[in-house]
Amino acid sequence: MRLRDLLAGACVALTMLAVIPAASAEGDAQEIGAIDTSAIPATKHGKMTAEQRSIFYGAKEDPPAKELLGVNEDYAGRSYLAGDEWNLHLTHEHIKDSGGIYVGVGADQGYLLASWAQAEYAYLIDYDARVVLTHKIYRSFFLRSKTPKEFVALWKKSSTDKALAIIRKDYADDKDLGELEKVYKEWRRRIYSRHNRINKKSKETGVKVYTNDQKLYDYVRGMVATDRIRPMSGNLLDDEGLIAIGEAARALKTPIRLLYVSNAQEYWKYPEQYRKNIAGLYFDEKSNVVHTLSTWSTNKDYRYVVQPGLNYQEWMTADWVLKVYYMIPRRKLEGAEDIDFIHFTRELKEVEERRAKRKKKKKK
């Protein structure tokens, strides 16, 4: 075969690859078309005005982190493109229907918590560039899947060709296309397992989730379709992202009702910039912070904490509170089935008064 023929064949093959047909539920092949978001019903929050959109998307991002931290050196450098907190349902009663703005780190956790809160806007932030890329894949899958079952199925091994075809179609001109494909291939199995395990937990607890409840799924899909969910590069320790989100919340006249920081606070002592970032957030009396503390060595899970946002801001003003454990109490867990939940409302003033009394006694 001549070189010219080989090159021609290669071009044809590449052209076909760019439009891999997606198998329908019946197994028939059909070409993947463009996404029509106008056909997706908006949530109760409706579409944004031009002014709201400008404010929401005007919040400046932080640059992606140069290194990924961990609770210790063994965990440093790891990406978490699938959540590993298995009992977030424990927070449900405290955060449900709180509305407002959701701000949170991580991948799938944002859709779970924001849907329970029925947030008006959601900033899905992370300092790991691969997490932000994962949200781009989620966006395509949400917009192209009418039901939670269809959405979850796109992460199955048998759906790999279809899923990759969707990614290639939706991000054909995106500079990150290669990385998006890589993220899907490397994390598909773990993300599929994550959704299945969360669904199983949902059946056990009776707390519905967006991956098994059509109403919650429609909420997430509607928020995505109306661009009210914004993934962005955001670092809890940097000096732009959270500050900008706080300013945007005030400009939108919409409080941040839910801040989710996972167990990031275990990675470091509280630096001054973090305290400033928290102080700058627009909280009100209905705001909550959800944070977790690792209990992995005992139960392969976390301690779950819900704390009023204003209370958290107050604690972050105390310079003697060097780490999260200066604030949140620990208790010894009994075993693998023991999962701890704390609704932390203790006032800083009360604790500081006790500290002052103890110091006074020691001087005597």
C-alpha positions in Angstrom: 0.0 0.0 0.0 1.3 3.5 -0.9 2.1 6.0 1.8 -0.5 8.3 0.3 -3.2 5.6 0.8 -2.1 5.0 4.4 -2.3 8.7 5.2 -5.8 8.9 3.6 -6.9 6.0 5.7 -5.6 7.5 8.8 -7.4 10.8 8.2 -10.7 8.9 7.7 -10.1 7.0 10.9 -9.5 10.2 12.8 -12.6 11.8 11.4 -14.7 8.8 12.4 -13.2 8.9 15.9 -14.3 12.5 16.4 -17.9 11.5 15.8 -18.1 8.1 17.5 -21.8 7.1 17.5 -23.5 6.8 20.9 -25.4 3.6 21.5 -29.1 4.2 22.5 -30.8 2.2 25.3 -31.9 -0.3 22.6 -28.3 -0.6 21.3 -28.9 1.3 18.1 -26.1 3.7 17.1 -27.0 7.3 16.8 -24.8 10.4 16.2 -24.2 12.6 19.2 -25.7 16.0 18.5 -25.3 19.4 20.1 -26.7 20.1 23.5 -29.9 22.1 23.6 -30.1 23.5 27.2 -33.3 25.4 26.3 -35.1 22.0 26.5 -34.0 21.4 30.1 -36.5 23.0 32.6 -34.9 25.6 34.9 -35.2 25.1 38.7 -37.4 27.3 40.9 -34.6 29.9 40.9 -35.1 30.4 37.1 -32.5 31.9 34.8 -30.0 34.5 35.8 -30.3 38.1 34.7 -27.4 39.6 32.8 -26.4 41.5 36.0 -26.5 38.3 38.1 -24.4 36.4 35.6 -21.8 39.2 35.4 -21.5 39.2 39.2 -21.5 35.4 39.6 -18.9 34.8 37.0 -17.0 37.9 37.8 -15.5 36.3 41.0 -11.8 35.9 40.3 -10.2 32.5 40.5 -7.1 31.4 42.4 -4.3 29.7 40.3 -4.2 25.9 40.6 -2.0 24.6 43.4 1.6 23.7 42.6 1.5 20.9 45.2 -1.4 19.0 46.7 -1.4 18.7 50.5 -2.5 15.8 52.7 -3.1 15.0 56.4 0.4 13.6 56.4 3.3 13.0 53.9 1.8 9.7 52.8 -1.3 11.4 51.5 0.4 14.4 49.9 0.1 14.7 46.2 -3.1 12.8 45.9 -6.1 13.8 43.8 -9.6 13.2 45.1 -11.9 13.1 42.0 -14.4 10.9 43.9 -15.6 11.5 47.4 -14.7 9.1 50.2 -17.0 10.5 53.0 -19.7 7.9 53.2 -22.1 9.4 55.8 -22.8 13.0 54.6 -26.5 12.2 55.0 -25.9 13.0 58.7 -25.8 16.7 57.8 -29.0 16.6 55.8 -31.5 17.7 58.5 -29.3 20.8 59.3 -28.7 22.0 55.8 -31.8 21.0 53.8 -33.7 23.8 51.9 -31.4 26.4 53.3 -31.1 28.1 49.9 -28.6 30.9 49.3 -25.2 30.2 47.9 -23.3 27.0 48.2 -19.5 27.1 48.3 -17.5 23.9 48.6 -14.4 21.9 47.7 -14.3 18.5 46.1 -16.0 16.7 43.2 -19.4 14.9 43.6 -19.9 16.2 47.2 -21.0 19.6 45.8 -23.9 18.3 43.8 -25.0 16.2 46.8 -24.9 19.0 49.4 -26.1 21.8 47.0 -29.1 19.8 46.0 -30.1 19.1 49.6 -29.7 22.8 50.3 -31.6 23.8 47.1 -29.0 26.5 46.7 -29.6 29.4 44.3 -26.0 29.5 43.2 -23.1 27.1 43.7 -19.4 27.7 43.5 -17.6 24.3 43.2 -14.1 25.2 44.1 -10.9 23.2 44.4 -7.2 23.9 44.3 -6.6 20.7 42.3 -6.9 21.4 38.6 -8.1 17.8 38.0 -11.1 18.2 40.2 -12.1 21.3 38.2 -11.7 19.2 35.0 -13.9 16.5 36.5 -16.7 19.0 36.9 -16.5 19.7 33.1 -17.2 16.0 32.5 -20.1 16.1 35.0 -21.6 19.0 33.2 -21.7 17.2 29.9 -23.1 14.0 31.5 -25.8 16.0 33.4 -26.9 17.9 30.3 -27.1 14.7 28.1 -28.8 12.5 30.7 -32.5 13.0 31.5 -32.6 10.6 34.4 -30.2 9.8 37.3 -30.0 6.2 36.0 -28.7 7.4 32.6 -26.2 9.7 34.3 -24.8 7.0 36.5 -24.7 4.6 33.6 -22.2 6.8 31.7 -19.6 5.9 34.3 -20.0 2.1 33.7 -17.3 0.2 31.9 -19.7 -0.8 29.2 -20.5 2.9 28.5 -16.8 4.0 28.0 -17.0 4.5 24.3 -20.2 6.5 24.5 -18.9 8.6 27.4 -15.6 9.4 25.6 -17.6 10.3 22.4 -19.6 12.8 24.5 -16.5 14.3 25.9 -14.9 14.6 22.5 -18.0 16.1 21.1 -18.6 18.7 23.8 -14.9 19.6 24.2 -13.6 19.2 20.7 -12.0 22.6 20.7 -11.0 22.6 24.3 -7.3 22.7 25.1 -7.9 20.3 28.0 -9.6 17.6 25.9 -6.7 15.2 26.3 -6.7 15.6 30.1 -10.5 15.2 30.2 -10.2 11.9 28.4 -7.4 10.9 30.8 -9.4 11.8 33.9 -12.4 9.8 32.7 -10.4 6.7 31.9 -8.4 6.8 35.2 -11.3 7.6 37.5 -14.4 6.1 35.7 -14.4 3.0 37.9 -14.0 4.8 41.2 -16.6 7.4 40.3 -19.1 4.7 39.3 -18.4 2.9 42.5 -18.9 6.1 44.5 -22.3 6.7 43.0 -23.4 3.1 43.6 -22.3 3.2 47.2 -24.0 6.5 47.9 -27.2 5.1 46.3 -26.9 2.1 48.6 -26.4 4.3 51.7 -29.4 6.4 50.6 -31.7 3.3 50.6 -30.4 2.3 54.0 -31.0 5.8 55.5 -34.0 7.0 53.6 -32.2 10.2 52.7 -32.6 10.7 48.9 -29.7 11.7 46.7 -29.5 13.2 43.2 -28.2 10.0 41.8 -31.4 8.0 42.7 -34.1 10.7 43.0 -35.5 12.3 39.9 -36.6 15.5 41.7 -33.1 16.1 43.1 -31.5 15.2 39.8 -33.7 17.6 37.9 -32.7 20.3 40.4 -28.9 19.7 39.7 -29.5 19.4 35.9 -31.6 22.6 35.8 -28.9 24.4 37.8 -26.2 23.2 35.4 -28.4 24.1 32.3 -28.9 27.7 33.6 -25.2 28.1 34.5 -26.0 28.6 38.2 -23.3 26.0 39.1 -19.8 27.3 38.5 -16.7 25.1 38.9 -13.7 27.2 39.5 -10.1 27.1 40.7 -10.2 28.1 44.3 -7.7 27.7 47.1 -8.9 28.0 50.8 -5.4 29.4 51.6 -5.0 31.8 48.7 -5.9 35.5 48.7 -8.4 35.9 45.8 -11.0 33.2 45.2 -12.8 33.1 48.6 -12.5 36.9 49.0 -14.1 37.4 45.5 -16.9 34.9 46.3 -17.7 36.8 49.5 -17.9 40.1 47.5 -20.0 38.4 44.8 -22.4 37.1 47.4 -22.9 40.6 48.8 -23.4 42.1 45.3 -26.0 39.4 44.6 -27.6 40.1 48.0 -27.6 36.4 48.6 -25.9 34.9 51.7 -23.6 32.0 51.6 -25.8 29.5 53.4 -23.5 26.5 53.1 -19.7 26.2 53.1 -18.2 22.8 52.8 -14.4 22.4 53.5 -14.2 18.6 53.9 -11.2 17.7 56.1 -8.9 20.3 54.5 -8.4 21.9 57.9 -6.5 18.9 59.1 -3.8 19.7 56.5 -2.5 22.9 58.2 -2.5 25.2 61.1 -4.8 28.2 60.5 -2.8 30.8 58.6 -3.8 34.5 58.7 -5.0 34.4 55.1 -7.5 31.6 55.8 -8.9 33.6 58.7 -9.3 36.6 56.4 -11.0 34.5 53.8 -13.5 33.1 56.3 -14.1 36.6 57.7 -14.9 37.9 54.2 -17.7 35.4 53.5 -21.3 36.7 53.6 -23.0 34.5 56.2 -26.3 35.1 58.0 -28.2 33.4 60.8 -29.2 30.5 58.5 -25.6 29.8 57.3 -23.8 26.6 58.1 -20.3 25.2 57.7 -19.8 21.4 57.0 -16.4 20.0 57.8 -15.1 16.6 58.4 -12.3 15.1 60.4 -10.6 11.9 59.5 -11.3 8.8 61.6 -10.0 6.5 58.8 -7.8 4.4 61.0 -10.9 3.3 63.0 -13.8 3.2 60.6 -12.6 4.1 57.1 -14.6 7.3 57.4 -14.8 10.7 59.0 -16.3 12.6 61.9 -19.1 14.9 60.5 -19.5 18.4 61.8 -22.2 21.0 61.1 -21.4 24.4 62.6 -23.3 27.7 62.2 -21.4 30.0 59.8 -21.4 33.0 62.1 -20.1 30.8 65.0 -17.3 29.6 62.8 -16.4 33.1 61.8 -16.2 34.0 65.4 -13.9 31.1 66.3 -11.6 32.1 63.4 -10.9 35.4 65.1 -9.2 33.7 68.1 -5.4 33.6 67.4 -5.0 30.8 70.1 -7.1 28.5 67.9 -4.2 27.2 65.9 -5.8 24.0 64.5 -9.3 22.6 64.0 -8.9 20.4 67.0 -8.6 23.4 69.3 -12.2 24.0 68.4 -13.9 20.6 67.6 -13.7 18.0 70.4 -12.5 14.5 69.8 -13.9 11.4 71.3 -12.7 7.8 71.0 -14.6 5.7 68.6 -15.7 2.3 69.6 -15.1 0.5 66.3 -15.7 0.3 62.6 -19.4 0.8 62.9 -19.1 3.9 65.1 -19.7 7.1 63.0 -19.5 10.4 64.8 -21.6 13.4 64.2 -21.3 16.8 66.0 -23.6 19.8 65.7 -21.1 22.3 67.1 -22.6 25.4 68.5 -20.3 26.2 71.4 -19.7 29.9 71.8 -16.1 31.1 71.7 -16.8 33.6 74.5 -17.8 30.8 76.9 -14.6 28.8 76.1 -12.4 31.9 76.5 -13.9 32.7 79.9 -13.0 29.2 81.1 -9.5 29.5 79.7 -9.1 32.8 81.6 -10.2 31.2 84.8 -7.8 28.3 84.4 -4.9 30.7 83.8 -5.9 32.7 86.9 -5.9 29.6 89.0 -2.4 28.6 87.7 -1.0 32.0 88.7 -2.2 31.5 92.2 
